[in-house]
Amino acid sequence: MSETQTPPAAEGRKIPAPAVTIESKPFWDAASEGKFLIKRCNACGEAHWYPRALCPFCFSDDTVWEESPGEGVIYTYSVMHRSPTGPYAIGYVTLNEGPAMMTNFVDCDLSKLEIGQKVKLKFQPTEGGPPVPVFSPV
Ligand SMILES: [Zn+2]
């Protein structure tokens, strides 16, 4: 028999509370209600992530919050097999609105993740803070 400890399920990974700033507070307030917000620029029409006051494409300050269904595809990913809390996967998702965001993949067989696979956002609780966006295959 192996003397190594059995790693807990991936769901057992504790996620620290995210840092909430004045700029990101509307995002986290919405996340606490289960809503996923991105920002869109009224000047050039582009959506962006992460949320910023100034549009990263044209530097306009005419940006507005927009609720997103949180659907997209895996752009790239990496599975961490050796971790004290068990295997997990991180990567980038390209949202249907256009922006790419770094995230964790949960509730799935990590060996079956594929680039281009459709994924959907869900919120995962954190320790004492608002929930953070993660993704699962659909
Ligand atoms: Zn813009």
Backbone and ligand atoms as CSV (ligand in chain L), in Angstrom:
chain,resi,resn,atom,element,x,y,z
A,1,MET,N,N,0.839,-1.205,0.000
A,1,MET,CA,C,0.000,0.000,0.000
A,1,MET,C,C,0.870,1.250,0.000
A,2,SER,N,N,0.402,2.241,-0.646
A,2,SER,CA,C,1.102,3.523,-0.679
A,2,SER,C,C,0.913,4.255,0.648
A,3,GLU,N,N,1.933,4.984,1.042
A,3,GLU,CA,C,1.800,5.756,2.282
A,3,GLU,C,C,1.411,7.212,2.010
A,4,THR,N,N,1.242,7.521,0.737
A,4,THR,CA,C,0.849,8.901,0.439
A,4,THR,C,C,-0.603,9.120,0.826
A,5,GLN,N,N,-0.920,10.348,1.147
A,5,GLN,CA,C,-2.286,10.677,1.531
A,5,GLN,C,C,-3.191,10.681,0.297
A,6,THR,N,N,-4.417,10.299,0.520
A,6,THR,CA,C,-5.390,10.398,-0.561
A,6,THR,C,C,-5.739,11.870,-0.759
A,7,PRO,N,N,-5.541,12.377,-1.980
A,7,PRO,CA,C,-5.883,13.795,-2.160
A,7,PRO,C,C,-7.388,13.997,-2.088
A,8,PRO,N,N,-7.826,15.108,-1.510
A,8,PRO,CA,C,-9.257,15.392,-1.487
A,8,PRO,C,C,-9.765,15.684,-2.899
A,9,ALA,N,N,-11.060,15.628,-3.063
A,9,ALA,CA,C,-11.651,15.927,-4.370
A,9,ALA,C,C,-11.298,17.350,-4.780
A,10,ALA,N,N,-11.286,17.581,-6.083
A,10,ALA,CA,C,-10.948,18.910,-6.594
A,10,ALA,C,C,-11.852,19.973,-5.994
A,11,GLU,N,N,-13.097,19.590,-5.709
A,11,GLU,CA,C,-14.039,20.556,-5.132
A,11,GLU,C,C,-13.588,21.008,-3.754
A,12,GLY,N,N,-12.656,20.217,-3.148
A,12,GLY,CA,C,-12.184,20.547,-1.808
A,12,GLY,C,C,-11.139,21.649,-1.796
A,13,ARG,N,N,-10.682,22.069,-2.975
A,13,ARG,CA,C,-9.687,23.138,-3.024
A,13,ARG,C,C,-10.270,24.415,-2.458
A,14,LYS,N,N,-9.579,24.974,-1.480
A,14,LYS,CA,C,-10.049,26.223,-0.893
A,14,LYS,C,C,-9.580,27.388,-1.759
A,15,ILE,N,N,-10.488,28.263,-2.083
A,15,ILE,CA,C,-10.156,29.428,-2.893
A,15,ILE,C,C,-10.184,30.657,-1.997
A,16,PRO,N,N,-9.061,31.384,-1.921
A,16,PRO,CA,C,-9.059,32.578,-1.074
A,16,PRO,C,C,-9.996,33.645,-1.624
A,17,ALA,N,N,-10.475,34.503,-0.743
A,17,ALA,CA,C,-11.370,35.586,-1.170
A,17,ALA,C,C,-10.642,36.499,-2.145
A,18,PRO,N,N,-11.302,36.895,-3.240
A,18,PRO,CA,C,-10.656,37.805,-4.189
A,18,PRO,C,C,-10.502,39.207,-3.602
A,19,ALA,N,N,-9.521,39.940,-4.086
A,19,ALA,CA,C,-9.341,41.330,-3.670
A,19,ALA,C,C,-10.379,42.187,-4.381
A,20,VAL,N,N,-11.204,42.868,-3.602
A,20,VAL,CA,C,-12.253,43.706,-4.188
A,20,VAL,C,C,-11.793,45.158,-4.153
A,21,THR,N,N,-11.742,45.792,-5.327
A,21,THR,CA,C,-11.339,47.200,-5.412
A,21,THR,C,C,-12.559,48.051,-5.783
A,22,ILE,N,N,-12.404,49.361,-5.703
A,22,ILE,CA,C,-13.505,50.252,-6.088
A,22,ILE,C,C,-13.912,49.967,-7.533
A,23,GLU,N,N,-12.900,49.748,-8.390
A,23,GLU,CA,C,-13.183,49.515,-9.812
A,23,GLU,C,C,-13.909,48.186,-10.034
A,24,SER,N,N,-13.584,47.156,-9.218
A,24,SER,CA,C,-14.159,45.830,-9.456
A,24,SER,C,C,-15.362,45.528,-8.570
A,25,LYS,N,N,-15.706,46.447,-7.643
A,25,LYS,CA,C,-16.787,46.152,-6.700
A,25,LYS,C,C,-18.112,45.810,-7.390
A,26,PRO,N,N,-18.538,46.559,-8.434
A,26,PRO,CA,C,-19.805,46.178,-9.095
A,26,PRO,C,C,-19.777,44.744,-9.617
A,27,PHE,N,N,-18.600,44.301,-10.103
A,27,PHE,CA,C,-18.483,42.928,-10.594
A,27,PHE,C,C,-18.729,41.936,-9.466
A,28,TRP,N,N,-18.062,42.157,-8.320
A,28,TRP,CA,C,-18.182,41.196,-7.208
A,28,TRP,C,C,-19.559,41.248,-6.561
A,29,ASP,N,N,-20.164,42.448,-6.520
A,29,ASP,CA,C,-21.531,42.540,-5.989
A,29,ASP,C,C,-22.481,41.705,-6.851
A,30,ALA,N,N,-22.323,41.798,-8.175
A,30,ALA,CA,C,-23.170,41.015,-9.086
A,30,ALA,C,C,-22.872,39.528,-8.926
A,31,ALA,N,N,-21.573,39.181,-8.787
A,31,ALA,CA,C,-21.188,37.772,-8.624
A,31,ALA,C,C,-21.861,37.165,-7.398
A,32,SER,N,N,-21.966,37.967,-6.338
A,32,SER,CA,C,-22.615,37.481,-5.120
A,32,SER,C,C,-24.078,37.140,-5.367
A,33,GLU,N,N,-24.667,37.755,-6.407
A,33,GLU,CA,C,-26.056,37.453,-6.772
A,33,GLU,C,C,-26.133,36.452,-7.927
A,34,GLY,N,N,-24.979,35.864,-8.283
A,34,GLY,CA,C,-24.968,34.861,-9.338
A,34,GLY,C,C,-24.952,35.423,-10.740
A,35,LYS,N,N,-24.664,36.734,-10.862
A,35,LYS,CA,C,-24.622,37.351,-12.198
A,35,LYS,C,C,-23.181,37.605,-12.618
A,36,PHE,N,N,-22.895,37.305,-13.889
A,36,PHE,CA,C,-21.553,37.500,-14.430
A,36,PHE,C,C,-21.544,38.751,-15.303
A,37,LEU,N,N,-20.732,39.724,-14.916
A,37,LEU,CA,C,-20.663,40.983,-15.660
A,37,LEU,C,C,-19.332,41.115,-16.394
A,38,ILE,N,N,-19.417,41.614,-17.616
A,38,ILE,CA,C,-18.218,42.034,-18.333
A,38,ILE,C,C,-18.409,43.513,-18.665
A,39,LYS,N,N,-17.428,44.128,-19.261
A,39,LYS,CA,C,-17.585,45.523,-19.647
A,39,LYS,C,C,-17.541,45.670,-21.158
A,40,ARG,N,N,-18.332,46.633,-21.646
A,40,ARG,CA,C,-18.344,46.941,-23.070
A,40,ARG,C,C,-18.136,48.434,-23.235
A,41,CYS,N,N,-17.447,48.788,-24.318
A,41,CYS,CA,C,-17.125,50.182,-24.595
A,41,CYS,C,C,-18.172,50.764,-25.543
A,42,ASN,N,N,-18.762,51.882,-25.146
A,42,ASN,CA,C,-19.748,52.538,-26.016
A,42,ASN,C,C,-19.090,53.218,-27.210
A,43,ALA,N,N,-17.809,53.568,-27.076
A,43,ALA,CA,C,-17.138,54.299,-28.155
A,43,ALA,C,C,-16.783,53.377,-29.326
A,44,CYS,N,N,-16.208,52.179,-29.036
A,44,CYS,CA,C,-15.782,51.296,-30.131
A,44,CYS,C,C,-16.605,50.016,-30.207
A,45,GLY,N,N,-17.452,49.765,-29.189
A,45,GLY,CA,C,-18.338,48.616,-29.234
A,45,GLY,C,C,-17.730,47.308,-28.772
A,46,GLU,N,N,-16.426,47.311,-28.433
A,46,GLU,CA,C,-15.758,46.059,-28.032
A,46,GLU,C,C,-16.046,45.733,-26.566
A,47,ALA,N,N,-16.220,44.412,-26.300
A,47,ALA,CA,C,-16.309,43.943,-24.918
A,47,ALA,C,C,-14.900,43.640,-24.436
A,48,HIS,N,N,-14.648,43.797,-23.134
A,48,HIS,CA,C,-13.321,43.445,-22.632
A,48,HIS,C,C,-13.381,42.755,-21.278
A,49,TRP,N,N,-12.313,42.072,-20.963
A,49,TRP,CA,C,-12.092,41.402,-19.689
A,49,TRP,C,C,-10.603,41.527,-19.398
A,50,TYR,N,N,-10.207,41.813,-18.142
A,50,TYR,CA,C,-11.001,42.019,-16.978
A,50,TYR,C,C,-11.635,43.412,-17.012
A,51,PRO,N,N,-12.617,43.641,-16.169
A,51,PRO,CA,C,-13.315,44.925,-16.215
A,51,PRO,C,C,-12.393,46.094,-15.853
A,52,ARG,N,N,-12.410,47.110,-16.676
A,52,ARG,CA,C,-11.607,48.312,-16.446
A,52,ARG,C,C,-12.442,49.561,-16.728
A,53,ALA,N,N,-12.044,50.663,-16.122
A,53,ALA,CA,C,-12.757,51.924,-16.355
A,53,ALA,C,C,-12.470,52.431,-17.769
A,54,LEU,N,N,-11.222,52.235,-18.246
A,54,LEU,CA,C,-10.842,52.689,-19.584
A,54,LEU,C,C,-10.827,51.504,-20.539
A,55,CYS,N,N,-11.418,51.688,-21.708
A,55,CYS,CA,C,-11.424,50.637,-22.729
A,55,CYS,C,C,-9.984,50.320,-23.145
A,56,PRO,N,N,-9.571,49.031,-23.114
A,56,PRO,CA,C,-8.191,48.686,-23.509
A,56,PRO,C,C,-7.958,48.783,-25.019
A,57,PHE,N,N,-9.037,48.970,-25.800
A,57,PHE,CA,C,-8.879,49.046,-27.263
A,57,PHE,C,C,-8.744,50.486,-27.749
A,58,CYS,N,N,-9.558,51.385,-27.173
A,58,CYS,CA,C,-9.534,52.769,-27.679
A,58,CYS,C,C,-9.331,53.788,-26.563
A,59,PHE,N,N,-9.199,53.326,-25.328
A,59,PHE,CA,C,-8.929,54.179,-24.164
A,59,PHE,C,C,-10.060,55.140,-23.828
A,60,SER,N,N,-11.231,54.891,-24.363
A,60,SER,CA,C,-12.390,55.689,-23.973
A,60,SER,C,C,-12.773,55.343,-22.536
A,61,ASP,N,N,-13.323,56.342,-21.806
A,61,ASP,CA,C,-13.834,56.035,-20.467
A,61,ASP,C,C,-15.340,55.784,-20.499
A,62,ASP,N,N,-15.902,55.690,-21.699
A,62,ASP,CA,C,-17.335,55.442,-21.851
A,62,ASP,C,C,-17.584,53.934,-21.900
A,63,THR,N,N,-17.326,53.264,-20.757
A,63,THR,CA,C,-17.519,51.807,-20.689
A,63,THR,C,C,-18.676,51.504,-19.753
A,64,VAL,N,N,-19.424,50.452,-20.087
A,64,VAL,CA,C,-20.601,50.100,-19.285
A,64,VAL,C,C,-20.566,48.618,-18.924
A,65,TRP,N,N,-21.202,48.284,-17.792
A,65,TRP,CA,C,-21.320,46.891,-17.375
A,65,TRP,C,C,-22.396,46.216,-18.216
A,66,GLU,N,N,-22.150,44.950,-18.513
A,66,GLU,CA,C,-23.100,44.182,-19.320
A,66,GLU,C,C,-23.143,42.776,-18.732
A,67,GLU,N,N,-24.355,42.227,-18.539
A,67,GLU,CA,C,-24.452,40.862,-18.025
A,67,GLU,C,C,-24.173,39.884,-19.162
A,68,SER,N,N,-23.344,38.880,-18.880
A,68,SER,CA,C,-22.989,37.857,-19.870
A,68,SER,C,C,-23.521,36.514,-19.405
A,69,PRO,N,N,-23.983,35.674,-20.342
A,69,PRO,CA,C,-24.393,34.315,-19.951
A,69,PRO,C,C,-23.209,33.434,-19.553
A,70,GLY,N,N,-21.971,33.917,-19.798
A,70,GLY,CA,C,-20.807,33.147,-19.372
A,70,GLY,C,C,-20.567,31.912,-20.220
A,71,GLU,N,N,-20.771,32.051,-21.526
A,71,GLU,CA,C,-20.546,30.919,-22.422
A,71,GLU,C,C,-19.349,31.200,-23.326
A,72,GLY,N,N,-18.581,30.145,-23.609
A,72,GLY,CA,C,-17.425,30.324,-24.463
A,72,GLY,C,C,-16.779,28.996,-24.775
A,73,VAL,N,N,-15.543,29.053,-25.268
A,73,VAL,CA,C,-14.792,27.838,-25.598
A,73,VAL,C,C,-13.405,27.914,-24.959
A,74,ILE,N,N,-12.833,26.733,-24.711
A,74,ILE,CA,C,-11.485,26.668,-24.138
A,74,ILE,C,C,-10.473,27.115,-25.186
A,75,TYR,N,N,-9.695,28.139,-24.849
A,75,TYR,CA,C,-8.641,28.618,-25.745
A,75,TYR,C,C,-7.367,27.814,-25.509
A,76,THR,N,N,-7.019,27.620,-24.251
A,76,THR,CA,C,-5.895,26.765,-23.883
A,76,THR,C,C,-6.059,26.374,-22.428
A,77,TYR,N,N,-5.396,25.298,-22.008
A,77,TYR,CA,C,-5.523,24.866,-20.618
A,77,TYR,C,C,-4.294,24.076,-20.212
A,78,SER,N,N,-4.138,23.909,-18.901
A,78,SER,CA,C,-3.045,23.124,-18.355
A,78,SER,C,C,-3.544,22.393,-17.120
A,79,VAL,N,N,-3.283,21.093,-17.048
A,79,VAL,CA,C,-3.708,20.302,-15.893
A,79,VAL,C,C,-2.532,20.139,-14.941
A,80,MET,N,N,-2.740,20.539,-13.687
A,80,MET,CA,C,-1.725,20.365,-12.642
A,80,MET,C,C,-2.013,19.041,-11.935
A,81,HIS,N,N,-1.158,18.044,-12.216
A,81,HIS,CA,C,-1.413,16.725,-11.636
A,81,HIS,C,C,-0.884,16.618,-10.213
A,82,ARG,N,N,0.234,17.324,-9.952
A,82,ARG,CA,C,0.842,17.195,-8.632
A,82,ARG,C,C,0.550,18.454,-7.821
A,83,SER,N,N,-0.387,18.310,-6.902
A,83,SER,CA,C,-0.768,19.423,-6.052
A,83,SER,C,C,-1.182,18.831,-4.711
A,84,PRO,N,N,-0.871,19.496,-3.607
A,84,PRO,CA,C,-1.249,18.953,-2.289
A,84,PRO,C,C,-2.753,18.758,-2.145
A,85,THR,N,N,-3.528,19.495,-2.924
A,85,THR,CA,C,-4.987,19.403,-2.804
A,85,THR,C,C,-5.613,18.622,-3.951
A,86,GLY,N,N,-4.793,17.930,-4.726
A,86,GLY,CA,C,-5.341,17.125,-5.815
A,86,GLY,C,C,-5.228,17.832,-7.142
A,87,PRO,N,N,-5.400,17.077,-8.226
A,87,PRO,CA,C,-5.246,17.656,-9.565
A,87,PRO,C,C,-6.259,18.774,-9.818
A,88,TYR,N,N,-5.842,19.754,-10.606
A,88,TYR,CA,C,-6.773,20.799,-11.029
A,88,TYR,C,C,-6.322,21.337,-12.376
A,89,ALA,N,N,-7.200,22.090,-13.016
A,89,ALA,CA,C,-6.901,22.617,-14.350
A,89,ALA,C,C,-7.169,24.109,-14.398
A,90,ILE,N,N,-6.224,24.834,-14.994
A,90,ILE,CA,C,-6.421,26.254,-15.250
A,90,ILE,C,C,-6.245,26.495,-16.745
A,91,GLY,N,N,-6.720,27.631,-17.218
A,91,GLY,CA,C,-6.560,27.939,-18.627
A,91,GLY,C,C,-7.297,29.213,-18.992
A,92,TYR,N,N,-7.420,29.414,-20.303
A,92,TYR,CA,C,-8.134,30.586,-20.813
A,92,TYR,C,C,-9.378,30.146,-21.553
A,93,VAL,N,N,-10.458,30.882,-21.307
A,93,VAL,CA,C,-11.707,30.691,-22.039
A,93,VAL,C,C,-11.932,31.922,-22.905
A,94,THR,N,N,-12.273,31.711,-24.169
A,94,THR,CA,C,-12.701,32.809,-25.029
A,94,THR,C,C,-14.209,32.915,-24.920
A,95,LEU,N,N,-14.673,34.008,-24.326
A,95,LEU,CA,C,-16.114,34.217,-24.174
A,95,LEU,C,C,-16.751,34.481,-25.535
A,96,ASN,N,N,-18.035,34.151,-25.662
A,96,ASN,CA,C,-18.738,34.392,-26.926
A,96,ASN,C,C,-18.728,35.877,-27.299
A,97,GLU,N,N,-18.612,36.752,-26.291
A,97,GLU,CA,C,-18.556,38.197,-26.561
A,97,GLU,C,C,-17.193,38.621,-27.104
A,98,GLY,N,N,-16.184,37.728,-27.034
A,98,GLY,CA,C,-14.880,38.061,-27.599
A,98,GLY,C,C,-13.702,38.008,-26.653
A,99,PRO,N,N,-13.837,38.547,-25.429
A,99,PRO,CA,C,-12.657,38.574,-24.556
A,99,PRO,C,C,-12.247,37.186,-24.072
A,100,ALA,N,N,-10.959,37.024,-23.773
A,100,ALA,CA,C,-10.453,35.794,-23.161
A,100,ALA,C,C,-10.222,36.058,-21.684
A,101,MET,N,N,-10.529,35.077,-20.861
A,101,MET,CA,C,-10.302,35.227,-19.417
A,101,MET,C,C,-9.631,33.996,-18.845
A,102,MET,N,N,-8.719,34.218,-17.889
A,102,MET,CA,C,-8.062,33.109,-17.211
A,102,MET,C,C,-9.022,32.567,-16.160
A,103,THR,N,N,-9.041,31.247,-16.006
A,103,THR,CA,C,-10.017,30.658,-15.106
A,103,THR,C,C,-9.588,29.259,-14.676
A,104,ASN,N,N,-10.400,28.643,-13.833
A,104,ASN,CA,C,-10.240,27.247,-13.433
A,104,ASN,C,C,-11.353,26.428,-14.076
A,105,PHE,N,N,-11.034,25.169,-14.408
A,105,PHE,CA,C,-12.049,24.248,-14.913
A,105,PHE,C,C,-12.397,23.282,-13.793
A,106,VAL,N,N,-13.700,23.097,-13.550
A,106,VAL,CA,C,-14.162,22.282,-12.429
A,106,VAL,C,C,-15.243,21.313,-12.885
A,107,ASP,N,N,-15.570,20.383,-11.979
A,107,ASP,CA,C,-16.674,19.445,-12.197
A,107,ASP,C,C,-16.582,18.729,-13.538
A,108,CYS,N,N,-15.397,18.213,-13.850
A,108,CYS,CA,C,-15.244,17.515,-15.123
A,108,CYS,C,C,-14.063,16.548,-15.017
A,109,ASP,N,N,-13.978,15.643,-15.994
A,109,ASP,CA,C,-12.846,14.736,-16.111
A,109,ASP,C,C,-11.709,15.543,-16.751
A,110,LEU,N,N,-10.682,15.851,-15.949
A,110,LEU,CA,C,-9.618,16.739,-16.435
A,110,LEU,C,C,-8.878,16.145,-17.629
A,111,SER,N,N,-8.910,14.813,-17.773
A,111,SER,CA,C,-8.205,14.184,-18.892
A,111,SER,C,C,-8.995,14.325,-20.198
A,112,LYS,N,N,-10.245,14.824,-20.096
A,112,LYS,CA,C,-11.079,14.934,-21.300
A,112,LYS,C,C,-11.238,16.375,-21.777
A,113,LEU,N,N,-10.535,17.316,-21.127
A,113,LEU,CA,C,-10.608,18.707,-21.583
A,113,LEU,C,C,-9.980,18.809,-22.966
A,114,GLU,N,N,-10.550,19.682,-23.810
A,114,GLU,CA,C,-10.022,19.871,-25.166
A,114,GLU,C,C,-10.079,21.343,-25.549
A,115,ILE,N,N,-9.063,21.788,-26.262
A,115,ILE,CA,C,-9.099,23.131,-26.833
A,115,ILE,C,C,-10.278,23.218,-27.790
A,116,GLY,N,N,-11.043,24.295,-27.699
A,116,GLY,CA,C,-12.209,24.472,-28.554
A,116,GLY,C,C,-13.495,23.938,-27.951
A,117,GLN,N,N,-13.366,23.221,-26.816
A,117,GLN,CA,C,-14.544,22.654,-26.154
A,117,GLN,C,C,-15.432,23.778,-25.601
A,118,LYS,N,N,-16.750,23.598,-25.722
A,118,LYS,CA,C,-17.679,24.589,-25.186
A,118,LYS,C,C,-17.750,24.468,-23.670
A,119,VAL,N,N,-17.727,25.610,-23.014
A,119,VAL,CA,C,-17.789,25.631,-21.555
A,119,VAL,C,C,-18.780,26.704,-21.106
A,120,LYS,N,N,-19.208,26.550,-19.859
A,120,LYS,CA,C,-20.182,27.484,-19.280
A,120,LYS,C,C,-19.705,27.878,-17.895
A,121,LEU,N,N,-19.936,29.129,-17.579
A,121,LEU,CA,C,-19.480,29.685,-16.299
A,121,LEU,C,C,-20.389,29.268,-15.149
A,122,LYS,N,N,-19.769,29.069,-13.990
A,122,LYS,CA,C,-20.514,28.948,-12.750
A,122,LYS,C,C,-19.694,29.667,-11.690
A,123,PHE,N,N,-20.315,29.953,-10.574
A,123,PHE,CA,C,-19.583,30.632,-9.510
A,123,PHE,C,C,-19.192,29.642,-8.424
A,124,GLN,N,N,-17.954,29.745,-7.970
A,124,GLN,CA,C,-17.451,28.870,-6.919
A,124,GLN,C,C,-17.225,29.703,-5.653
A,125,PRO,N,N,-17.716,29.225,-4.510
A,125,PRO,CA,C,-17.558,29.985,-3.264
A,125,PRO,C,C,-16.084,30.172,-2.890
A,126,THR,N,N,-15.790,31.247,-2.193
A,126,THR,CA,C,-14.437,31.486,-1.677
A,126,THR,C,C,-14.509,31.581,-0.158
A,127,GLU,N,N,-13.348,31.668,0.454
A,127,GLU,CA,C,-13.296,31.752,1.910
A,127,GLU,C,C,-13.577,33.186,2.367
A,128,GLY,N,N,-14.830,33.460,2.695
A,128,GLY,CA,C,-15.179,34.753,3.273
A,128,GLY,C,C,-15.307,35.892,2.296
A,129,GLY,N,N,-15.328,35.600,0.993
A,129,GLY,CA,C,-15.483,36.667,0.006
A,129,GLY,C,C,-16.529,36.310,-1.015
A,130,PRO,N,N,-16.684,37.159,-2.042
A,130,PRO,CA,C,-17.636,36.831,-3.116
A,130,PRO,C,C,-17.163,35.615,-3.907
A,131,PRO,N,N,-18.080,34.910,-4.574
A,131,PRO,CA,C,-17.688,33.741,-5.367
A,131,PRO,C,C,-16.897,34.155,-6.595
A,132,VAL,N,N,-16.065,33.246,-7.107
A,132,VAL,CA,C,-15.252,33.544,-8.292
A,132,VAL,C,C,-15.764,32.733,-9.484
A,133,PRO,N,N,-15.609,33.295,-10.698
A,133,PRO,CA,C,-16.061,32.577,-11.893
A,133,PRO,C,C,-15.131,31.416,-12.236
A,134,VAL,N,N,-15.724,30.245,-12.477
A,134,VAL,CA,C,-15.001,29.058,-12.956
A,134,VAL,C,C,-15.825,28.492,-14.109
A,135,PHE,N,N,-15.278,27.509,-14.804
A,135,PHE,CA,C,-15.992,26.979,-15.968
A,135,PHE,C,C,-16.046,25.456,-15.952
A,136,SER,N,N,-17.127,24.918,-16.540
A,136,SER,CA,C,-17.294,23.472,-16.746
A,136,SER,C,C,-17.691,23.228,-18.186
A,137,PRO,N,N,-17.276,22.080,-18.738
A,137,PRO,CA,C,-17.737,21.719,-20.087
A,137,PRO,C,C,-19.260,21.592,-20.108
A,138,VAL,N,N,-19.872,21.929,-21.249
A,138,VAL,CA,C,-21.333,21.797,-21.375
A,138,VAL,C,C,-21.682,20.519,-22.128
L,1,ZN,ZN,ZN,-13.323,51.239,-26.897
